Amino acid sequence: MIESRVAVHDSNHVEIKLDYVVPAREHATYRVDGYFFVPRNLGVSKHSYSAEQFYADMQGYVRFKTPRVRLRNLVDPERARSAFSLAGEALDALLA
C-alpha cells in the first residue's frame, strides 16, 4: 500500500518520497516513523545538531496525483462530477 523512494537531491539534501493510496473515508490519519543512520565520523550528535535544528531544517510537501479521466467523461453533461456539469452549476449559482 505504501511505496517509498530515497534519493540524493543535491550535495546537502536527501529526498524521501512516500506514495500511498488515500482511502475513500471522510477522515484519515497517517503516522510515518523514520529512522536515519548517520555514521559517527560525520560528527553529527545531539550536541552539534539538535532535534530542534533537525525539525526546523525539514521541509514537507504534499502532492496529489492527478486522477486518470477519459476526456469524454470530463465533458459529459450526464455525469454529475464532470467539469462540464460543475462549471454549469457554478455558473447557475453565480447568476442566482
Biopython code that builds the backbone (N, CA, C, O; Angstrom):
import numpy as np
from Bio.PDB.StructureBuilder import StructureBuilder

atoms = [
    (1, "MET", "N", (0.818, -1.187, 0.000)),
    (1, "MET", "CA", (0.000, 0.000, 0.000)),
    (1, "MET", "C", (0.871, 1.263, 0.000)),
    (1, "MET", "O", (0.461, 2.287, -0.547)),
    (2, "ILE", "N", (2.060, 1.207, 0.601)),
    (2, "ILE", "CA", (2.939, 2.371, 0.627)),
    (2, "ILE", "C", (4.203, 2.053, -0.158)),
    (2, "ILE", "O", (4.858, 1.038, 0.075)),
    (3, "GLU", "N", (4.531, 2.934, -1.086)),
    (3, "GLU", "CA", (5.785, 2.807, -1.831)),
    (3, "GLU", "C", (6.685, 3.947, -1.389)),
    (3, "GLU", "O", (6.221, 5.065, -1.167)),
    (4, "SER", "N", (7.975, 3.658, -1.263)),
    (4, "SER", "CA", (8.901, 4.709, -0.847)),
    (4, "SER", "C", (10.124, 4.723, -1.751)),
    (4, "SER", "O", (10.533, 3.703, -2.304)),
    (5, "ARG", "N", (10.694, 5.922, -1.882)),
    (5, "ARG", "CA", (11.920, 6.110, -2.653)),
    (5, "ARG", "C", (12.795, 7.090, -1.900)),
    (5, "ARG", "O", (12.312, 8.091, -1.371)),
    (6, "VAL", "N", (14.072, 6.801, -1.854)),
    (6, "VAL", "CA", (15.047, 7.691, -1.235)),
    (6, "VAL", "C", (16.080, 8.043, -2.290)),
    (6, "VAL", "O", (16.591, 7.164, -2.985)),
    (7, "ALA", "N", (16.389, 9.335, -2.410)),
    (7, "ALA", "CA", (17.347, 9.773, -3.424)),
    (7, "ALA", "C", (18.134, 10.969, -2.896)),
    (7, "ALA", "O", (17.644, 11.742, -2.072)),
    (8, "VAL", "N", (19.353, 11.101, -3.384)),
    (8, "VAL", "CA", (20.155, 12.272, -3.068)),
    (8, "VAL", "C", (19.655, 13.395, -3.967)),
    (8, "VAL", "O", (19.668, 13.275, -5.192)),
    (9, "HIS", "N", (19.216, 14.484, -3.350)),
    (9, "HIS", "CA", (18.677, 15.614, -4.109)),
    (9, "HIS", "C", (19.796, 16.507, -4.611)),
    (9, "HIS", "O", (19.822, 16.881, -5.783)),
    (10, "ASP", "N", (20.710, 16.844, -3.735)),
    (10, "ASP", "CA", (21.913, 17.589, -4.099)),
    (10, "ASP", "C", (22.944, 17.332, -3.007)),
    (10, "ASP", "O", (22.767, 16.413, -2.207)),
    (11, "SER", "N", (24.010, 18.113, -2.953)),
    (11, "SER", "CA", (25.089, 17.827, -2.001)),
    (11, "SER", "C", (24.677, 18.037, -0.545)),
    (11, "SER", "O", (25.397, 17.608, 0.356)),
    (12, "ASN", "N", (23.547, 18.682, -0.294)),
    (12, "ASN", "CA", (23.110, 18.945, 1.078)),
    (12, "ASN", "C", (21.740, 18.389, 1.428)),
    (12, "ASN", "O", (21.284, 18.557, 2.559)),
    (13, "HIS", "N", (21.072, 17.734, 0.490)),
    (13, "HIS", "CA", (19.695, 17.311, 0.724)),
    (13, "HIS", "C", (19.449, 15.871, 0.275)),
    (13, "HIS", "O", (19.980, 15.405, -0.733)),
    (14, "VAL", "N", (18.630, 15.196, 1.060)),
    (14, "VAL", "CA", (18.142, 13.863, 0.724)),
    (14, "VAL", "C", (16.636, 13.988, 0.552)),
    (14, "VAL", "O", (15.971, 14.673, 1.329)),
    (15, "GLU", "N", (16.111, 13.335, -0.452)),
    (15, "GLU", "CA", (14.683, 13.392, -0.730)),
    (15, "GLU", "C", (14.068, 12.028, -0.471)),
    (15, "GLU", "O", (14.536, 11.013, -0.988)),
    (16, "ILE", "N", (13.021, 12.015, 0.329)),
    (16, "ILE", "CA", (12.295, 10.786, 0.639)),
    (16, "ILE", "C", (10.872, 10.957, 0.131)),
    (16, "ILE", "O", (10.184, 11.904, 0.511)),
    (17, "LYS", "N", (10.433, 10.049, -0.721)),
    (17, "LYS", "CA", (9.086, 10.113, -1.273)),
    (17, "LYS", "C", (8.290, 8.915, -0.780)),
    (17, "LYS", "O", (8.765, 7.781, -0.823)),
    (18, "LEU", "N", (7.089, 9.174, -0.316)),
    (18, "LEU", "CA", (6.174, 8.127, 0.108)),
    (18, "LEU", "C", (4.908, 8.246, -0.724)),
    (18, "LEU", "O", (4.273, 9.300, -0.746)),
    (19, "ASP", "N", (4.544, 7.188, -1.396)),
    (19, "ASP", "CA", (3.310, 7.150, -2.180)),
    (19, "ASP", "C", (2.344, 6.201, -1.478)),
    (19, "ASP", "O", (2.700, 5.071, -1.143)),
    (20, "TYR", "N", (1.137, 6.665, -1.263)),
    (20, "TYR", "CA", (0.130, 5.797, -0.667)),
    (20, "TYR", "C", (-1.236, 6.187, -1.178)),
    (20, "TYR", "O", (-1.466, 7.327, -1.581)),
    (21, "VAL", "N", (-2.137, 5.227, -1.154)),
    (21, "VAL", "CA", (-3.495, 5.430, -1.626)),
    (21, "VAL", "C", (-4.320, 5.992, -0.470)),
    (21, "VAL", "O", (-4.317, 5.448, 0.634)),
    (22, "VAL", "N", (-5.020, 7.085, -0.742)),
    (22, "VAL", "CA", (-5.880, 7.683, 0.273)),
    (22, "VAL", "C", (-7.208, 6.931, 0.246)),
    (22, "VAL", "O", (-7.843, 6.836, -0.804)),
    (23, "PRO", "N", (-7.632, 6.393, 1.395)),
    (23, "PRO", "CA", (-8.894, 5.649, 1.409)),
    (23, "PRO", "C", (-10.089, 6.578, 1.207)),
    (23, "PRO", "O", (-10.009, 7.775, 1.483)),
    (24, "ALA", "N", (-11.171, 6.028, 0.735)),
    (24, "ALA", "CA", (-12.384, 6.809, 0.478)),
    (24, "ALA", "C", (-13.164, 6.988, 1.773)),
    (24, "ALA", "O", (-14.313, 6.563, 1.887)),
    (25, "ARG", "N", (-12.522, 7.622, 2.744)),
    (25, "ARG", "CA", (-13.176, 7.931, 4.018)),
    (25, "ARG", "C", (-13.114, 9.432, 4.216)),
    (25, "ARG", "O", (-12.302, 10.126, 3.604)),
    (26, "GLU", "N", (-13.988, 9.920, 5.085)),
    (26, "GLU", "CA", (-14.006, 11.361, 5.331)),
    (26, "GLU", "C", (-12.757, 11.807, 6.085)),
    (26, "GLU", "O", (-12.209, 12.871, 5.797)),
    (27, "HIS", "N", (-12.306, 11.014, 7.039)),
    (27, "HIS", "CA", (-11.127, 11.365, 7.834)),
    (27, "HIS", "C", (-10.130, 10.216, 7.803)),
    (27, "HIS", "O", (-10.499, 9.052, 7.951)),
    (28, "ALA", "N", (-8.888, 10.553, 7.614)),
    (28, "ALA", "CA", (-7.831, 9.545, 7.635)),
    (28, "ALA", "C", (-6.626, 10.155, 8.334)),
    (28, "ALA", "O", (-6.310, 11.326, 8.124)),
    (29, "THR", "N", (-5.964, 9.376, 9.152)),
    (29, "THR", "CA", (-4.783, 9.825, 9.873)),
    (29, "THR", "C", (-3.621, 8.923, 9.511)),
    (29, "THR", "O", (-3.768, 7.702, 9.439)),
    (30, "TYR", "N", (-2.463, 9.530, 9.284)),
    (30, "TYR", "CA", (-1.267, 8.769, 8.953)),
    (30, "TYR", "C", (-0.152, 9.169, 9.899)),
    (30, "TYR", "O", (-0.041, 10.323, 10.311)),
    (31, "ARG", "N", (0.653, 8.209, 10.225)),
    (31, "ARG", "CA", (1.842, 8.475, 11.019)),
    (31, "ARG", "C", (2.991, 7.749, 10.332)),
    (31, "ARG", "O", (2.902, 6.561, 10.021)),
    (32, "VAL", "N", (4.055, 8.479, 10.108)),
    (32, "VAL", "CA", (5.226, 7.904, 9.464)),
    (32, "VAL", "C", (6.396, 8.062, 10.415)),
    (32, "VAL", "O", (6.737, 9.177, 10.810)),
    (33, "ASP", "N", (7.004, 6.957, 10.779)),
    (33, "ASP", "CA", (8.208, 6.985, 11.606)),
    (33, "ASP", "C", (9.406, 6.765, 10.699)),
    (33, "ASP", "O", (9.419, 5.844, 9.882)),
    (34, "GLY", "N", (10.401, 7.608, 10.847)),
    (34, "GLY", "CA", (11.608, 7.469, 10.043)),
    (34, "GLY", "C", (12.828, 7.339, 10.933)),
    (34, "GLY", "O", (12.936, 8.005, 11.963)),
    (35, "TYR", "N", (13.728, 6.493, 10.536)),
    (35, "TYR", "CA", (14.974, 6.280, 11.280)),
    (35, "TYR", "C", (16.135, 6.493, 10.319)),
    (35, "TYR", "O", (16.157, 5.951, 9.213)),
    (36, "PHE", "N", (17.083, 7.279, 10.757)),
    (36, "PHE", "CA", (18.235, 7.595, 9.920)),
    (36, "PHE", "C", (19.507, 7.117, 10.596)),
    (36, "PHE", "O", (19.714, 7.351, 11.787)),
    (37, "PHE", "N", (20.338, 6.463, 9.848)),
    (37, "PHE", "CA", (21.659, 6.086, 10.338)),
    (37, "PHE", "C", (22.645, 7.123, 9.827)),
    (37, "PHE", "O", (22.782, 7.327, 8.621)),
    (38, "VAL", "N", (23.327, 7.773, 10.756)),
    (38, "VAL", "CA", (24.341, 8.761, 10.403)),
    (38, "VAL", "C", (25.662, 8.243, 10.958)),
    (38, "VAL", "O", (25.808, 8.111, 12.173)),
    (39, "PRO", "N", (26.624, 7.947, 10.092)),
    (39, "PRO", "CA", (27.904, 7.432, 10.569)),
    (39, "PRO", "C", (28.564, 8.395, 11.569)),
    (39, "PRO", "O", (28.500, 9.614, 11.409)),
    (40, "ARG", "N", (29.181, 7.839, 12.573)),
    (40, "ARG", "CA", (29.803, 8.616, 13.635)),
    (40, "ARG", "C", (30.882, 9.576, 13.112)),
    (40, "ARG", "O", (31.072, 10.662, 13.660)),
    (41, "ASN", "N", (31.580, 9.169, 12.058)),
    (41, "ASN", "CA", (32.678, 10.005, 11.546)),
    (41, "ASN", "C", (32.187, 11.295, 10.882)),
    (41, "ASN", "O", (33.007, 12.142, 10.529)),
    (42, "LEU", "N", (30.875, 11.469, 10.704)),
    (42, "LEU", "CA", (30.355, 12.732, 10.190)),
    (42, "LEU", "C", (30.284, 13.807, 11.280)),
    (42, "LEU", "O", (30.109, 14.988, 10.982)),
    (43, "GLY", "N", (30.419, 13.397, 12.519)),
    (43, "GLY", "CA", (30.438, 14.353, 13.619)),
    (43, "GLY", "C", (29.077, 14.929, 13.983)),
    (43, "GLY", "O", (28.997, 15.992, 14.598)),
    (44, "VAL", "N", (28.018, 14.243, 13.611)),
    (44, "VAL", "CA", (26.672, 14.700, 13.951)),
    (44, "VAL", "C", (26.255, 14.039, 15.257)),
    (44, "VAL", "O", (26.258, 12.815, 15.381)),
    (45, "SER", "N", (25.899, 14.868, 16.221)),
    (45, "SER", "CA", (25.441, 14.356, 17.515)),
    (45, "SER", "C", (24.394, 15.317, 18.067)),
    (45, "SER", "O", (24.103, 16.345, 17.457)),
    (46, "LYS", "N", (23.837, 14.980, 19.213)),
    (46, "LYS", "CA", (22.838, 15.864, 19.810)),
    (46, "LYS", "C", (23.458, 17.191, 20.241)),
    (46, "LYS", "O", (22.741, 18.166, 20.465)),
    (47, "HIS", "N", (24.781, 17.235, 20.358)),
    (47, "HIS", "CA", (25.457, 18.475, 20.736)),
    (47, "HIS", "C", (25.758, 19.355, 19.515)),
    (47, "HIS", "O", (25.779, 20.580, 19.630)),
    (48, "SER", "N", (25.986, 18.751, 18.370)),
    (48, "SER", "CA", (26.318, 19.535, 17.174)),
    (48, "SER", "C", (25.097, 19.829, 16.299)),
    (48, "SER", "O", (25.119, 20.762, 15.496)),
    (49, "TYR", "N", (24.025, 19.029, 16.455)),
    (49, "TYR", "CA", (22.826, 19.203, 15.632)),
    (49, "TYR", "C", (21.629, 18.772, 16.461)),
    (49, "TYR", "O", (21.327, 17.583, 16.562)),
    (50, "SER", "N", (20.950, 19.747, 17.055)),
    (50, "SER", "CA", (19.855, 19.436, 17.978)),
    (50, "SER", "C", (18.603, 18.970, 17.231)),
    (50, "SER", "O", (18.473, 19.155, 16.021)),
    (51, "ALA", "N", (17.698, 18.367, 17.983)),
    (51, "ALA", "CA", (16.420, 17.937, 17.404)),
    (51, "ALA", "C", (15.661, 19.146, 16.860)),
    (51, "ALA", "O", (15.020, 19.055, 15.813)),
    (52, "GLU", "N", (15.728, 20.271, 17.560)),
    (52, "GLU", "CA", (15.046, 21.478, 17.105)),
    (52, "GLU", "C", (15.603, 21.941, 15.756)),
    (52, "GLU", "O", (14.843, 22.345, 14.875)),
    (53, "GLN", "N", (16.919, 21.884, 15.596)),
    (53, "GLN", "CA", (17.528, 22.253, 14.315)),
    (53, "GLN", "C", (17.106, 21.280, 13.217)),
    (53, "GLN", "O", (16.805, 21.685, 12.094)),
    (54, "PHE", "N", (17.089, 19.998, 13.558)),
    (54, "PHE", "CA", (16.704, 18.973, 12.583)),
    (54, "PHE", "C", (15.295, 19.232, 12.056)),
    (54, "PHE", "O", (15.079, 19.242, 10.844)),
    (55, "TYR", "N", (14.335, 19.441, 12.960)),
    (55, "TYR", "CA", (12.953, 19.659, 12.530)),
    (55, "TYR", "C", (12.785, 21.001, 11.814)),
    (55, "TYR", "O", (11.959, 21.118, 10.908)),
    (56, "ALA", "N", (13.557, 22.011, 12.211)),
    (56, "ALA", "CA", (13.497, 23.300, 11.519)),
    (56, "ALA", "C", (14.032, 23.190, 10.087)),
    (56, "ALA", "O", (13.591, 23.921, 9.200)),
    (57, "ASP", "N", (14.977, 22.282, 9.866)),
    (57, "ASP", "CA", (15.561, 22.096, 8.539)),
    (57, "ASP", "C", (14.717, 21.220, 7.620)),
    (57, "ASP", "O", (14.950, 21.191, 6.411)),
    (58, "MET", "N", (13.743, 20.510, 8.172)),
    (58, "MET", "CA", (12.907, 19.625, 7.355)),
    (58, "MET", "C", (11.887, 20.424, 6.564)),
    (58, "MET", "O", (11.383, 21.446, 7.028)),
    (59, "GLN", "N", (11.592, 19.949, 5.370)),
    (59, "GLN", "CA", (10.537, 20.524, 4.548)),
    (59, "GLN", "C", (9.607, 19.403, 4.131)),
    (59, "GLN", "O", (10.047, 18.360, 3.647)),
    (60, "GLY", "N", (8.338, 19.623, 4.320)),
    (60, "GLY", "CA", (7.355, 18.623, 3.929)),
    (60, "GLY", "C", (6.452, 19.149, 2.841)),
    (60, "GLY", "O", (5.988, 20.288, 2.907)),
    (61, "TYR", "N", (6.204, 18.343, 1.857)),
    (61, "TYR", "CA", (5.323, 18.706, 0.757)),
    (61, "TYR", "C", (4.288, 17.611, 0.584)),
    (61, "TYR", "O", (4.580, 16.428, 0.756)),
    (62, "VAL", "N", (3.089, 18.015, 0.246)),
    (62, "VAL", "CA", (2.033, 17.069, -0.079)),
    (62, "VAL", "C", (1.657, 17.322, -1.530)),
    (62, "VAL", "O", (1.314, 18.442, -1.909)),
    (63, "ARG", "N", (1.725, 16.288, -2.321)),
    (63, "ARG", "CA", (1.339, 16.390, -3.729)),
    (63, "ARG", "C", (0.273, 15.347, -4.004)),
    (63, "ARG", "O", (0.384, 14.191, -3.595)),
    (64, "PHE", "N", (-0.741, 15.773, -4.694)),
    (64, "PHE", "CA", (-1.811, 14.857, -5.059)),
    (64, "PHE", "C", (-1.631, 14.435, -6.504)),
    (64, "PHE", "O", (-1.400, 15.263, -7.385)),
    (65, "LYS", "N", (-1.738, 13.153, -6.732)),
    (65, "LYS", "CA", (-1.599, 12.620, -8.078)),
    (65, "LYS", "C", (-2.868, 12.933, -8.870)),
    (65, "LYS", "O", (-3.980, 12.791, -8.362)),
    (66, "THR", "N", (-2.691, 13.348, -10.085)),
    (66, "THR", "CA", (-3.827, 13.654, -10.936)),
    (66, "THR", "C", (-4.519, 12.352, -11.339)),
    (66, "THR", "O", (-3.879, 11.442, -11.867)),
    (67, "PRO", "N", (-5.825, 12.266, -11.089)),
    (67, "PRO", "CA", (-6.517, 11.023, -11.456)),
    (67, "PRO", "C", (-6.630, 10.882, -12.969)),
    (67, "PRO", "O", (-6.678, 11.874, -13.697)),
    (68, "ARG", "N", (-6.670, 9.653, -13.425)),
    (68, "ARG", "CA", (-6.843, 9.394, -14.856)),
    (68, "ARG", "C", (-8.331, 9.478, -15.184)),
    (68, "ARG", "O", (-9.154, 8.768, -14.607)),
    (69, "VAL", "N", (-8.649, 10.355, -16.115)),
    (69, "VAL", "CA", (-10.037, 10.549, -16.519)),
    (69, "VAL", "C", (-10.077, 10.623, -18.034)),
    (69, "VAL", "O", (-9.292, 11.342, -18.652)),
    (70, "ARG", "N", (-10.981, 9.886, -18.619)),
    (70, "ARG", "CA", (-11.143, 9.957, -20.069)),
    (70, "ARG", "C", (-11.718, 11.321, -20.447)),
    (70, "ARG", "O", (-12.593, 11.845, -19.758)),
    (71, "LEU", "N", (-11.228, 11.886, -21.532)),
    (71, "LEU", "CA", (-11.664, 13.214, -21.954)),
    (71, "LEU", "C", (-13.174, 13.260, -22.151)),
    (71, "LEU", "O", (-13.818, 14.241, -21.778)),
    (72, "ARG", "N", (-13.743, 12.211, -22.733)),
    (72, "ARG", "CA", (-15.199, 12.223, -22.975)),
    (72, "ARG", "C", (-15.971, 12.244, -21.656)),
    (72, "ARG", "O", (-17.059, 12.815, -21.590)),
    (73, "ASN", "N", (-15.418, 11.622, -20.594)),
    (73, "ASN", "CA", (-16.077, 11.657, -19.288)),
    (73, "ASN", "C", (-15.921, 13.021, -18.627)),
    (73, "ASN", "O", (-16.780, 13.439, -17.851)),
    (74, "LEU", "N", (-14.842, 13.707, -18.926)),
    (74, "LEU", "CA", (-14.569, 15.003, -18.332)),
    (74, "LEU", "C", (-15.597, 16.048, -18.769)),
    (74, "LEU", "O", (-15.951, 16.934, -17.992)),
    (75, "VAL", "N", (-16.073, 15.945, -19.999)),
    (75, "VAL", "CA", (-17.007, 16.943, -20.527)),
    (75, "VAL", "C", (-18.429, 16.407, -20.700)),
    (75, "VAL", "O", (-19.283, 17.102, -21.249)),
    (76, "ASP", "N", (-18.691, 15.200, -20.246)),
    (76, "ASP", "CA", (-20.010, 14.591, -20.402)),
    (76, "ASP", "C", (-21.024, 15.289, -19.490)),
    (76, "ASP", "O", (-20.890, 15.216, -18.269)),
    (77, "PRO", "N", (-22.036, 15.964, -20.054)),
    (77, "PRO", "CA", (-23.019, 16.682, -19.220)),
    (77, "PRO", "C", (-23.896, 15.738, -18.388)),
    (77, "PRO", "O", (-24.556, 16.183, -17.449)),
    (78, "GLU", "N", (-23.911, 14.453, -18.717)),
    (78, "GLU", "CA", (-24.715, 13.487, -17.967)),
    (78, "GLU", "C", (-24.044, 13.045, -16.666)),
    (78, "GLU", "O", (-24.701, 12.493, -15.783)),
    (79, "ARG", "N", (-22.755, 13.287, -16.549)),
    (79, "ARG", "CA", (-22.022, 12.905, -15.337)),
    (79, "ARG", "C", (-22.047, 14.070, -14.360)),
    (79, "ARG", "O", (-21.650, 15.184, -14.701)),
    (80, "ALA", "N", (-22.514, 13.809, -13.144)),
    (80, "ALA", "CA", (-22.683, 14.872, -12.148)),
    (80, "ALA", "C", (-21.362, 15.537, -11.761)),
    (80, "ALA", "O", (-21.347, 16.731, -11.461)),
    (81, "ARG", "N", (-20.252, 14.790, -11.760)),
    (81, "ARG", "CA", (-18.975, 15.347, -11.325)),
    (81, "ARG", "C", (-18.067, 15.746, -12.489)),
    (81, "ARG", "O", (-16.881, 16.002, -12.280)),
    (82, "SER", "N", (-18.596, 15.804, -13.694)),
    (82, "SER", "CA", (-17.753, 16.204, -14.829)),
    (82, "SER", "C", (-17.481, 17.703, -14.758)),
    (82, "SER", "O", (-18.248, 18.449, -14.149)),
    (83, "ALA", "N", (-16.408, 18.135, -15.370)),
    (83, "ALA", "CA", (-16.067, 19.553, -15.375)),
    (83, "ALA", "C", (-17.183, 20.368, -16.018)),
    (83, "ALA", "O", (-17.474, 21.483, -15.585)),
    (84, "PHE", "N", (-17.797, 19.819, -17.035)),
    (84, "PHE", "CA", (-18.898, 20.489, -17.717)),
    (84, "PHE", "C", (-20.053, 20.733, -16.749)),
    (84, "PHE", "O", (-20.586, 21.841, -16.682)),
    (85, "SER", "N", (-20.436, 19.705, -16.003)),
    (85, "SER", "CA", (-21.542, 19.831, -15.050)),
    (85, "SER", "C", (-21.195, 20.774, -13.904)),
    (85, "SER", "O", (-22.016, 21.601, -13.505)),
    (86, "LEU", "N", (-19.986, 20.651, -13.376)),
    (86, "LEU", "CA", (-19.570, 21.510, -12.274)),
    (86, "LEU", "C", (-19.493, 22.967, -12.693)),
    (86, "LEU", "O", (-19.877, 23.851, -11.927)),
    (87, "ALA", "N", (-19.004, 23.231, -13.895)),
    (87, "ALA", "CA", (-18.961, 24.602, -14.397)),
    (87, "ALA", "C", (-20.365, 25.151, -14.574)),
    (87, "ALA", "O", (-20.618, 26.319, -14.277)),
    (88, "GLY", "N", (-21.279, 24.321, -15.056)),
    (88, "GLY", "CA", (-22.668, 24.747, -15.207)),
    (88, "GLY", "C", (-23.297, 25.084, -13.870)),
    (88, "GLY", "O", (-24.006, 26.084, -13.759)),
    (89, "GLU", "N", (-23.052, 24.275, -12.860)),
    (89, "GLU", "CA", (-23.573, 24.534, -11.524)),
    (89, "GLU", "C", (-22.998, 25.832, -10.958)),
    (89, "GLU", "O", (-23.722, 26.623, -10.356)),
    (90, "ALA", "N", (-21.701, 26.048, -11.152)),
    (90, "ALA", "CA", (-21.062, 27.262, -10.657)),
    (90, "ALA", "C", (-21.628, 28.483, -11.362)),
    (90, "ALA", "O", (-21.849, 29.516, -10.729)),
    (91, "LEU", "N", (-21.866, 28.377, -12.666)),
    (91, "LEU", "CA", (-22.438, 29.485, -13.427)),
    (91, "LEU", "C", (-23.869, 29.773, -12.963)),
    (91, "LEU", "O", (-24.256, 30.931, -12.812)),
    (92, "ASP", "N", (-24.650, 28.710, -12.739)),
    (92, "ASP", "CA", (-26.021, 28.899, -12.235)),
    (92, "ASP", "C", (-26.012, 29.590, -10.871)),
    (92, "ASP", "O", (-26.820, 30.485, -10.624)),
    (93, "ALA", "N", (-25.105, 29.179, -9.992)),
    (93, "ALA", "CA", (-25.004, 29.787, -8.664)),
    (93, "ALA", "C", (-24.579, 31.245, -8.769)),
    (93, "ALA", "O", (-25.070, 32.092, -8.023)),
    (94, "LEU", "N", (-23.679, 31.537, -9.683)),
    (94, "LEU", "CA", (-23.215, 32.909, -9.875)),
    (94, "LEU", "C", (-24.337, 33.805, -10.393)),
    (94, "LEU", "O", (-24.492, 34.943, -9.951)),
    (95, "LEU", "N", (-25.103, 33.284, -11.322)),
    (95, "LEU", "CA", (-26.196, 34.063, -11.893)),
    (95, "LEU", "C", (-27.356, 34.223, -10.914)),
    (95, "LEU", "O", (-28.122, 35.182, -11.014)),
    (96, "ALA", "N", (-27.492, 33.304, -9.980)),
    (96, "ALA", "CA", (-28.575, 33.383, -8.980)),
    (96, "ALA", "C", (-28.178, 34.396, -7.942)),
    (96, "ALA", "O", (-28.929, 34.638, -6.997)),
]
sb = StructureBuilder()
sb.init_structure("model")
sb.init_model(0)
sb.init_chain("A")
sb.init_seg("    ")
for serial, (resi, resn, name, xyz) in enumerate(atoms, 1):
    if name == "N":
        sb.init_residue(resn, " ", resi, " ")
    sb.init_atom(name, np.array(xyz, "f"), 0.0, 1.0, " ", f" {name:<3s}", serial, name[0])
structure = sb.get_structure()
